[in-house]
Protein backbone atom coordinates (compact mmCIF):
# COMPACT_ATOMS: atom_id res chain seq x y z
CA UNK A 1 0.00 0.00 0.00
CA UNK A 2 3.26 2.76 0.98
CA UNK A 3 3.83 4.39 1.37
CA UNK A 4 2.18 2.21 0.23
CA UNK A 5 1.33 -1.25 2.25
CA UNK A 6 0.03 -4.57 1.19
CA UNK A 7 -1.34 -6.31 -2.00
CA UNK A 8 -4.71 -7.79 -1.13
CA UNK A 9 -5.30 -11.46 -0.94
CA UNK A 10 -8.34 -13.67 -0.97
CA UNK A 11 -9.33 -16.60 -3.17
CA UNK A 12 -12.93 -17.14 -4.18
CA UNK A 13 -13.51 -20.47 -5.87
CA UNK A 14 -16.95 -19.58 -7.06
CA UNK A 15 -15.80 -16.99 -9.61
CA UNK A 16 -12.12 -17.67 -10.27
CA UNK A 17 -12.53 -17.74 -14.03
CA UNK A 18 -13.63 -14.09 -14.21
CA UNK A 19 -10.40 -12.98 -12.53
CA UNK A 20 -8.18 -14.01 -15.39
CA UNK A 21 -10.00 -12.64 -18.44
CA UNK A 22 -7.85 -9.62 -19.21
CA UNK A 23 -5.11 -10.19 -16.67
CA UNK A 24 -2.78 -12.63 -18.45
CA UNK A 25 -2.50 -10.35 -21.49
CA UNK A 26 -2.15 -7.21 -19.39
CA UNK A 27 0.55 -8.73 -17.17
CA UNK A 28 2.56 -9.71 -20.22
CA UNK A 29 2.36 -6.22 -21.72
CA UNK A 30 3.13 -4.46 -18.46
CA UNK A 31 6.04 -6.76 -17.70
CA UNK A 32 7.58 -5.64 -20.99
CA UNK A 33 7.02 -2.01 -19.93
CA UNK A 34 8.86 -2.64 -16.65
CA UNK A 35 11.78 -4.32 -18.43
CA UNK A 36 12.08 -1.36 -20.81
CA UNK A 37 12.24 1.02 -17.86
CA UNK A 38 14.99 -1.02 -16.26
CA UNK A 39 16.93 -0.84 -19.51
CA UNK A 40 16.61 2.94 -19.46
CA UNK A 41 18.29 2.90 -16.08
CA UNK A 42 21.37 1.35 -17.58
CA UNK A 43 21.49 4.05 -20.18
CA UNK A 44 0.68 15.94 8.33
CA UNK A 45 -3.98 16.62 11.05
CA UNK A 46 -4.02 15.68 14.70
CA UNK A 47 -3.19 12.09 15.47
CA UNK A 48 -6.01 9.55 15.80
CA UNK A 49 -6.67 8.42 19.39
CA UNK A 50 -6.25 4.65 19.51
CA UNK A 51 -8.13 1.99 21.44
CA UNK A 52 -5.98 -0.74 22.92
CA UNK A 53 -6.53 -4.11 21.24
CA UNK A 54 -4.89 -7.47 21.84
CA UNK A 55 -2.23 -8.56 19.36
CA UNK A 56 -3.01 -11.46 17.04
CA UNK A 57 -0.44 -14.21 16.68
CA UNK A 58 1.16 -14.98 13.32
CA UNK A 59 -0.56 -18.40 13.29
CA UNK A 60 -3.96 -16.79 13.77
CA UNK A 61 -3.25 -14.22 11.07
CA UNK A 62 -2.24 -16.93 8.58
CA UNK A 63 -5.26 -19.04 9.48
CA UNK A 64 -7.56 -16.06 8.88
CA UNK A 65 -5.90 -15.40 5.55
CA UNK A 66 -6.56 -18.86 4.09
CA UNK A 67 -10.14 -19.12 5.36
CA UNK A 68 -11.41 -16.68 2.72
CA UNK A 69 -14.59 -15.93 4.59
CA UNK A 70 -17.56 -14.84 2.46
CA UNK A 71 -18.30 -11.17 1.99
CA UNK A 72 -20.50 -9.75 4.71
CA UNK A 73 -23.04 -7.67 2.77
CA UNK A 74 -24.59 -6.13 5.88
CA UNK A 75 -21.25 -4.91 7.27
CA UNK A 76 -20.26 -3.54 3.87
CA UNK A 77 -23.52 -1.61 3.53
CA UNK A 78 -23.23 -0.20 7.04
CA UNK A 79 -19.63 0.83 6.49
CA UNK A 80 -20.45 2.53 3.18
CA UNK A 81 -23.27 4.63 4.60
CA UNK A 82 -22.04 8.20 5.21
CA UNK A 83 -22.98 9.91 8.44
CA UNK A 84 -22.62 13.30 6.82
CA UNK A 85 -25.42 14.65 4.64
CA UNK A 86 -25.50 17.01 1.72
CA UNK A 87 -23.83 17.17 -1.68
CA UNK A 88 -20.28 16.83 -0.32
CA UNK A 89 -20.90 13.53 1.51
CA UNK A 90 -18.70 10.84 0.04
CA UNK A 91 -18.65 7.04 -0.15
CA UNK A 92 -15.01 5.99 -0.41
CA UNK A 93 -13.27 2.67 -1.04
CA UNK A 94 -9.83 2.64 0.60
CA UNK A 95 -7.64 -0.14 -0.73
CA UNK A 96 -4.73 -1.00 1.54
CA UNK A 97 -6.76 -0.10 4.61
CA UNK A 98 -4.75 -2.56 6.69
CA UNK A 99 -1.60 -0.71 5.69
CA UNK A 100 0.03 2.30 7.30
CA UNK A 101 -1.30 5.22 5.22
CA UNK A 102 -4.57 3.45 4.40
CA UNK A 103 -5.37 2.87 8.06
CA UNK A 104 -4.82 6.48 9.13
CA UNK A 105 -6.61 7.96 6.12
CA UNK A 106 -9.61 5.63 6.41
CA UNK A 107 -9.93 6.60 10.07
CA UNK A 108 -9.75 10.31 9.26
CA UNK A 109 -12.38 10.03 6.51
CA UNK A 110 -14.70 8.06 8.78
CA UNK A 111 -14.31 10.59 11.62
CA UNK A 112 -15.52 13.41 9.43
CA UNK A 113 -18.62 11.45 8.37
CA UNK A 114 -17.78 9.85 5.02
CA UNK A 115 -18.90 6.34 4.21
CA UNK A 116 -15.67 4.32 4.17
CA UNK A 117 -15.00 0.69 3.21
CA UNK A 118 -11.56 -0.85 3.53
CA UNK A 119 -10.01 -3.53 1.33
CA UNK A 120 -6.84 -5.51 2.15
CA UNK A 121 -5.30 -8.97 1.94
CA UNK A 122 -3.07 -8.74 5.04
CA UNK A 123 -0.11 -10.42 3.35
CA UNK A 124 3.08 -11.31 5.20
CA UNK A 125 5.54 -8.92 3.53
CA UNK A 126 6.02 -7.78 7.10
CA UNK A 127 4.33 -9.47 10.10
CA UNK A 128 0.60 -9.16 9.57
CA UNK A 129 -0.13 -8.83 13.29
CA UNK A 130 0.34 -5.08 12.96
CA UNK A 131 -2.03 -5.00 9.98
CA UNK A 132 -4.60 -7.01 11.93
CA UNK A 133 -4.32 -4.59 14.84
CA UNK A 134 -4.94 -1.69 12.48
CA UNK A 135 -7.94 -3.59 11.14
CA UNK A 136 -9.23 -4.08 14.68
CA UNK A 137 -9.02 -0.33 15.29
CA UNK A 138 -10.97 0.36 12.11
CA UNK A 139 -13.65 -2.23 12.86
CA UNK A 140 -14.11 -0.81 16.37
CA UNK A 141 -14.58 2.62 14.83
CA UNK A 142 -17.15 1.30 12.34
CA UNK A 143 -15.01 0.87 9.21
CA UNK A 144 -15.32 -2.63 7.78
CA UNK A 145 -12.33 -4.08 5.90
CA UNK A 146 -12.95 -6.66 3.15
CA UNK A 147 -10.29 -9.37 3.25
CA UNK A 148 -9.57 -10.00 -0.43
CA UNK A 149 -6.97 -9.78 -3.19
CA UNK A 150 -7.08 -6.73 -5.41
CA UNK A 151 -6.63 -8.91 -8.48
CA UNK A 152 -9.84 -10.83 -7.71
CA UNK A 153 -12.15 -9.10 -10.17
CA UNK A 154 -15.21 -11.06 -9.05
CA UNK A 155 -14.90 -9.93 -5.43
CA UNK A 156 -14.05 -6.37 -6.40
CA UNK A 157 -17.05 -6.18 -8.72
CA UNK A 158 -19.32 -7.55 -6.01
CA UNK A 159 -18.12 -4.91 -3.57
CA UNK A 160 -18.84 -2.19 -6.14
CA UNK A 161 -22.34 -3.61 -6.67
CA UNK A 162 -23.07 -3.23 -2.94
CA UNK A 163 -21.60 0.25 -2.45
CA UNK A 164 -22.17 3.27 -4.67
CA UNK A 165 -18.65 4.60 -4.39
CA UNK A 166 -18.12 8.24 -5.26
CA UNK A 167 -14.36 7.97 -4.72
CA UNK A 168 -11.64 5.32 -4.63
CA UNK A 169 -8.45 5.94 -2.65
CA UNK A 170 -6.08 3.29 -3.98
CA UNK A 171 -3.20 2.77 -1.53
CA UNK A 172 -2.77 -0.98 -2.03
CA UNK A 173 0.61 -2.06 -3.38
CA UNK A 174 3.54 -4.35 -2.88
CA UNK A 175 5.83 -1.94 -1.08
CA UNK A 176 9.59 -1.84 -0.63
CA UNK A 177 12.52 -1.06 -2.94
CA UNK A 178 14.97 -3.80 -1.93
CA UNK A 179 12.38 -6.61 -1.65
CA UNK A 180 11.77 -6.33 -5.41
CA UNK A 181 15.15 -7.96 -5.99
CA UNK A 182 14.01 -11.02 -4.03
CA UNK A 183 10.42 -11.29 -5.25
CA UNK A 184 9.81 -9.32 -8.46
CA UNK A 185 6.64 -11.24 -9.35
CA UNK A 186 4.91 -9.86 -6.25
CA UNK A 187 5.23 -6.38 -7.76
CA UNK A 188 3.87 -7.48 -11.13
CA UNK A 189 0.94 -9.22 -9.42
CA UNK A 190 -0.09 -6.40 -7.10
CA UNK A 191 1.17 -3.14 -8.54
CA UNK A 192 0.48 -3.88 -12.19
CA UNK A 193 -2.18 -6.57 -12.59
CA UNK A 194 -3.95 -5.50 -9.40
CA UNK A 195 -4.12 -1.88 -10.52
CA UNK A 196 -5.48 -2.83 -13.95
CA UNK A 197 -8.17 -4.97 -12.31
CA UNK A 198 -9.27 -2.00 -10.21
CA UNK A 199 -9.25 0.32 -13.22
CA UNK A 200 -11.36 -2.13 -15.20
CA UNK A 201 -13.95 -2.40 -12.44
CA UNK A 202 -14.05 1.39 -12.05
CA UNK A 203 -14.48 2.09 -15.75
CA UNK A 204 -17.36 -0.38 -16.04
CA UNK A 205 -19.42 1.64 -13.58
CA UNK A 206 -22.12 3.65 -15.35
CA UNK A 207 -20.69 6.81 -16.90
CA UNK A 208 -22.46 10.05 -15.97
CA UNK A 209 -22.49 13.13 -18.17
CA UNK A 210 -21.32 16.02 -15.98
CA UNK A 211 -20.82 19.53 -17.40
CA UNK A 212 -17.67 21.46 -16.56
CA UNK A 213 -17.80 22.82 -13.03
CA UNK A 214 -16.63 26.22 -14.21
CA UNK A 215 -19.83 26.71 -16.19
CA UNK A 216 -22.13 26.02 -13.24
CA UNK A 217 -23.61 28.09 -10.47
CA UNK A 218 -22.86 26.90 -6.94
CA UNK A 219 -26.38 25.56 -6.36
CA UNK A 220 -26.28 23.69 -9.70
CA UNK A 221 -22.96 22.09 -8.79
CA UNK A 222 -24.38 21.02 -5.41
CA UNK A 223 -27.30 19.34 -7.18
CA UNK A 224 -24.91 17.44 -9.47
CA UNK A 225 -22.82 16.29 -6.52
CA UNK A 226 -25.96 15.08 -4.74
CA UNK A 227 -27.09 13.19 -7.85
CA UNK A 228 -23.64 11.65 -8.27
CA UNK A 229 -23.79 10.34 -4.71
CA UNK A 230 -27.29 8.92 -5.11
CA UNK A 231 -26.80 7.17 -8.45
CA UNK A 232 -24.15 4.70 -9.60
CA UNK A 233 -21.39 6.19 -11.73
CA UNK A 234 -17.69 6.22 -12.44
CA UNK A 235 -15.90 7.12 -9.17
CA UNK A 236 -13.06 9.56 -8.80
CA UNK A 237 -9.71 7.76 -8.43
CA UNK A 238 -6.91 9.01 -6.18
CA UNK A 239 -3.97 6.60 -6.03
CA UNK A 240 -0.57 6.30 -4.37
CA UNK A 241 2.48 6.74 -6.54
CA UNK A 242 5.92 7.25 -4.97
CA UNK A 243 8.90 9.57 -4.80
CA UNK A 244 10.80 6.55 -6.16
CA UNK A 245 9.64 7.47 -9.67
CA UNK A 246 12.30 10.21 -9.71
CA UNK A 247 14.85 7.41 -9.86
CA UNK A 248 18.31 8.46 -10.98
CA UNK A 249 17.47 12.18 -11.13
CA UNK A 250 20.07 14.41 -9.48
CA UNK A 251 18.25 17.75 -9.68
CA UNK A 252 16.61 18.63 -6.37
CA UNK A 253 14.06 19.38 -5.19
CA UNK A 254 12.04 16.91 -7.26
CA UNK A 255 9.23 18.53 -9.22
CA UNK A 256 6.20 17.00 -10.94
CA UNK A 257 7.51 18.43 -14.22
CA UNK A 258 10.82 16.54 -13.96
CA UNK A 259 11.73 13.60 -16.19
CA UNK A 260 10.67 10.31 -14.57
CA UNK A 261 11.70 7.66 -17.08
CA UNK A 262 14.89 6.44 -15.35
CA UNK A 263 13.74 4.29 -12.41
CA UNK A 264 16.39 2.91 -10.08
CA UNK A 265 14.30 -0.08 -8.92
CA UNK A 266 11.56 -2.40 -10.10
CA UNK A 267 9.29 -0.93 -7.46
CA UNK A 268 9.81 2.53 -8.97
CA UNK A 269 9.15 1.17 -12.47
CA UNK A 270 5.80 -0.28 -11.37
CA UNK A 271 4.81 3.01 -9.76
CA UNK A 272 5.67 4.94 -12.93
CA UNK A 273 3.65 2.32 -14.83
CA UNK A 274 0.71 3.08 -12.52
CA UNK A 275 0.90 6.73 -13.54
CA UNK A 276 0.93 5.76 -17.22
CA UNK A 277 -2.03 3.41 -16.79
CA UNK A 278 -3.99 6.07 -14.91
CA UNK A 279 -3.33 8.50 -17.76
CA UNK A 280 -4.53 5.90 -20.29
CA UNK A 281 -7.79 5.16 -18.49
CA UNK A 282 -8.34 8.86 -17.96
CA UNK A 283 -7.87 9.50 -21.67
CA UNK A 284 -10.06 6.64 -22.92
CA UNK A 285 -12.77 6.39 -20.25
CA UNK A 286 -12.87 9.83 -18.64
CA UNK A 287 -11.89 8.62 -15.15
CA UNK A 288 -10.81 11.46 -12.87
CA UNK A 289 -7.31 10.36 -11.82
CA UNK A 290 -4.94 11.89 -9.28
CA UNK A 291 -1.57 10.37 -8.34
CA UNK A 292 0.18 11.16 -5.07
CA UNK A 293 3.96 10.79 -4.89
CA UNK A 294 4.65 10.09 -1.21
CA UNK A 295 8.03 10.94 0.32
CA UNK A 296 9.28 8.62 3.13
CA UNK A 297 6.22 8.49 5.36
CA UNK A 298 6.72 7.73 9.06
CA UNK A 299 4.72 7.77 12.29
CA UNK A 300 2.64 5.67 14.73
CA UNK A 301 1.36 2.33 13.42
CA UNK A 302 4.03 2.57 10.72
CA UNK A 303 5.77 -0.04 8.60
CA UNK A 304 8.40 -2.24 10.30
CA UNK A 305 10.39 -2.49 7.07
CA UNK A 306 11.13 1.26 7.09
CA UNK A 307 14.39 2.56 8.57
CA UNK A 308 12.88 4.56 11.43
CA UNK A 309 11.00 1.47 12.65
CA UNK A 310 13.74 -1.12 12.12
CA UNK A 311 16.34 1.21 13.68
CA UNK A 312 14.10 1.62 16.71
CA UNK A 313 13.75 -2.15 17.04
CA UNK A 314 17.53 -2.60 16.91
CA UNK A 315 18.36 0.26 19.28
CA UNK A 316 15.89 -0.96 21.89
CA UNK A 317 17.33 -4.48 21.60
CA UNK A 318 20.93 -3.22 21.87
CA UNK A 319 21.75 -4.44 18.36
CA UNK A 320 23.79 -2.53 15.76
CA UNK A 321 22.11 -0.59 12.94
CA UNK A 322 23.48 -0.37 9.42
CA UNK A 323 23.58 3.11 7.91
CA UNK A 324 24.07 3.18 4.15
CA UNK A 325 26.59 5.52 2.57
CA UNK A 326 26.96 6.66 -1.00
CA UNK A 327 30.16 7.16 -3.02
CA UNK A 328 33.05 8.54 -1.02
CA UNK A 329 31.22 8.03 2.27
CA UNK A 330 28.52 10.56 1.34
CA UNK A 331 25.40 10.69 3.49
CA UNK A 332 21.98 9.58 2.29
CA UNK A 333 19.21 12.13 2.74
CA UNK A 334 15.48 11.62 2.99
CA UNK A 335 12.48 13.95 2.97
CA UNK A 336 10.82 12.37 6.01
CA UNK A 337 7.08 13.19 6.05
CA UNK A 338 4.86 12.64 9.09
CA UNK A 339 1.72 10.57 8.62
CA UNK A 340 -0.70 13.33 9.66
CA UNK A 341 0.63 15.58 6.88
CA UNK A 342 0.25 12.77 4.33
CA UNK A 343 -3.31 12.08 5.49
CA UNK A 344 -4.15 15.77 5.08
CA UNK A 345 -2.81 15.61 1.52
CA UNK A 346 -4.83 12.48 0.70
CA UNK A 347 -8.04 14.00 2.03
CA UNK A 348 -7.45 17.25 0.15
CA UNK A 349 -6.81 15.33 -3.09
CA UNK A 350 -10.13 13.51 -2.67
CA UNK A 351 -11.98 16.75 -1.93
CA UNK A 352 -10.43 18.73 -4.79
CA UNK A 353 -10.64 16.07 -7.52
CA UNK A 354 -13.19 16.87 -10.26
CA UNK A 355 -15.93 14.34 -11.14
CA UNK A 356 -15.22 11.63 -13.69
CA UNK A 357 -16.44 12.78 -17.09
CA UNK A 358 -15.02 12.80 -20.63
CA UNK A 359 -12.15 15.27 -20.89
CA UNK A 360 -11.51 15.46 -17.12
CA UNK A 361 -7.93 16.13 -16.08
CA UNK A 362 -5.28 13.63 -14.98
CA UNK A 363 -2.58 14.91 -12.61
CA UNK A 364 0.04 14.04 -9.98
CA UNK A 365 1.22 15.77 -6.81
CA UNK A 366 4.29 15.50 -4.58
CA UNK A 367 3.45 15.03 -0.90
CA UNK A 368 6.59 15.55 1.16
CA UNK A 369 7.94 17.63 4.02
CA UNK A 370 10.39 19.72 1.92
CA UNK A 371 13.14 19.50 4.57
CA UNK A 372 15.40 16.50 3.83
CA UNK A 373 17.59 15.22 6.69
CA UNK A 374 20.64 13.00 6.40
CA UNK A 375 20.32 9.60 8.02
CA UNK A 376 22.96 10.19 10.71
CA UNK A 377 21.13 13.27 12.00
CA UNK A 378 17.87 11.34 11.83
CA UNK A 379 19.38 8.59 14.02
CA UNK A 380 20.58 11.23 16.49
CA UNK A 381 17.03 12.55 16.93
CA UNK A 382 15.75 9.00 17.37
CA UNK A 383 18.41 8.31 20.04
CA UNK A 384 17.28 11.38 22.00
CA UNK A 385 13.64 10.28 22.11
CA UNK A 386 14.47 6.64 22.88
CA UNK A 387 16.97 7.58 25.57
CA UNK A 388 19.41 5.03 24.17
CA UNK A 389 22.50 5.28 22.00
CA UNK A 390 22.62 3.43 18.69
CA UNK A 391 25.46 1.13 17.73
CA UNK A 392 26.18 2.55 14.30
CA UNK A 393 27.74 0.58 11.46
CA UNK A 394 28.34 2.54 8.25
CA UNK A 395 28.25 0.35 5.14
CA UNK A 396 28.22 0.99 1.38
CA UNK A 397 24.73 1.30 -0.09
CA UNK A 398 23.77 -2.02 -1.71
CA UNK A 399 22.88 -2.09 -5.41
CA UNK A 400 19.22 -2.85 -4.84
CA UNK A 401 17.60 0.35 -6.06
CA UNK A 402 17.95 2.89 -3.24
CA UNK A 403 18.74 6.49 -4.19
CA UNK A 404 21.05 8.99 -2.50
CA UNK A 405 18.59 11.83 -1.90
CA UNK A 406 14.88 12.60 -1.92
CA UNK A 407 13.58 16.16 -1.67
CA UNK A 408 10.04 17.21 -2.57
CA UNK A 409 8.95 20.40 -4.28
CA UNK A 410 5.37 20.65 -2.98
CA UNK A 411 4.48 24.03 -4.48
CA UNK A 412 1.88 22.47 -6.80
CA UNK A 413 0.15 20.68 -3.93
CA UNK A 414 0.27 23.86 -1.86
CA UNK A 415 -1.31 25.91 -4.65
CA UNK A 416 -3.96 23.41 -5.76
CA UNK A 417 -4.68 21.31 -2.66
CA UNK A 418 -3.90 23.74 0.14
CA UNK A 419 -1.28 21.24 1.32
CA UNK A 420 0.77 22.54 4.27
CA UNK A 421 3.14 20.01 5.88
CA UNK A 422 3.74 21.24 9.42
CA UNK A 423 5.29 18.41 11.48
CA UNK A 424 9.03 18.61 12.09
CA UNK A 425 11.10 15.45 12.25
CA UNK A 426 11.80 16.05 15.94
CA UNK A 427 8.09 16.29 16.80
CA UNK A 428 7.13 13.44 14.49
CA UNK A 429 9.70 11.01 15.88
CA UNK A 430 8.69 11.94 19.41
CA UNK A 431 5.10 10.91 18.58
CA UNK A 432 6.31 7.70 16.96
CA UNK A 433 8.46 6.72 19.95
CA UNK A 434 5.60 7.43 22.36
CA UNK A 435 3.33 5.14 20.33
CA UNK A 436 6.07 2.51 19.98
CA UNK A 437 6.69 2.23 23.72
CA UNK A 438 2.96 2.03 24.39
CA UNK A 439 2.25 -0.51 21.66
CA UNK A 440 5.20 -2.71 22.59
CA UNK A 441 4.71 -2.25 26.34
CA UNK A 442 7.79 -0.18 27.07
CA UNK A 443 9.73 -1.37 24.01
CA UNK A 444 9.47 -5.14 24.40
CA UNK A 445 8.83 -6.47 20.90
CA UNK A 446 5.91 -8.74 20.13
CA UNK A 447 7.18 -12.23 19.28
CA UNK A 448 6.39 -11.83 15.57
CA UNK A 449 8.79 -8.88 15.41
CA UNK A 450 11.69 -10.59 17.17
CA UNK A 451 12.86 -12.56 14.13
CA UNK A 452 11.66 -10.15 11.45
CA UNK A 453 14.40 -8.65 9.27
CA UNK A 454 13.46 -6.12 6.59
CA UNK A 455 14.54 -6.96 3.03
Secondary structure, 3 states (H helix, E strand, C coil): CCCCCCCCCCCCHHHHHHHCCCHHHHHHHHHHHHHHHHHHHHCCCCCCCCCCCCCCCHHHHHHHHHHCCCCCHHHHHHHHCCCCCCCCCCEEEEECCCCHHHHHHHHHHHHCCCEEEEEECCCCCCCHHHHHHHHHHHHHHCCCEEECCCCCHHHHHHHHHHCCCCEEEECCCCCCCCHHHHCHHHHHHHHHHHHHHHHHHHHCCCCCCCCCHHHCCHHHHHHHHHHHHHCCCCCEEEEECCHHHHCCCCCCCECCCCCCCCCCCHHHHHHHHHHHHHHHHHHHHCCCEEEEEECCEECCCCCCCCHHHHHHHHHHHCCEEEEEECHHHCECEECCEEHHHHHHHHHHHHHHCCCCCCCCCEEEEEECCCCCEEHHHHHHHHHHHHCCCCEEEEEECCCCCCCCECCECCHHHHHHHCCCCCCCHHHHHHHHHHHHHHHCCCCCCCHHHHCCCCC
